[in-house]
Amino acid sequence: MRCPYCAAENTQVKDSRPTEDGVAIRRRRSCIVCGGRFTTFERVQLRELVVLKRSGKREPFDRDKLHRSIAIATRKRRIDEEVIDRMISGIVRQLESSGESEVSANHIGELVMDALKAIDDVAYVRFASVYKNFSEARDFEEFVADLAQTVSGRSTAAPPDDGASGA
């Protein structure tokens, strides 16, 4: 593993342990040349995924790019990094187990939106504003109104009548 500080190829693993969700191994490394310390993660990759962009362009799937876009949506929200990592691992697992080696950017966006909606409404709206290319305040208003209607419909739904009300 190349050192991110001095680019030397002589690094040593000082500590290895599985991540909390068990889908990766976290390795603490030290550079023999400069003494720099850094962390790497080793994950199972079932297949090489290719992302089909809206423009028709194809590019290799990049987990880090997915993490960066989610990090922007969740910035300054009280969401534990472990929750975000589990969410990303779940999305990647879904993509890899789909059996398809080519996946559309739209499909990835929908998976991220579903995951964020379950975690944090503000992060969900932030991500949606970029994913759905909001261009004016009205786009936000309509989206948030739909979200509020969905949430209020969920919370005010009457419990099913079990016939035991004693009428």
Secondary structure, 3 states (H helix, E strand, C coil): CCCCCCCCCCEEEEEEEECCCCCEEEEEEEECCCCCEEEEEEECCCCCCEEECCCCCEEECCHHHHHHHHHHHHCCCCCCHHHHHHHHHHHHHHHHHCCCCEEEHHHHHHHHHHHHHHHCHHHHHHHHHHHCCCCCHHHHHHHHHHHHHHHHHHHCCCCCCCCCCCC
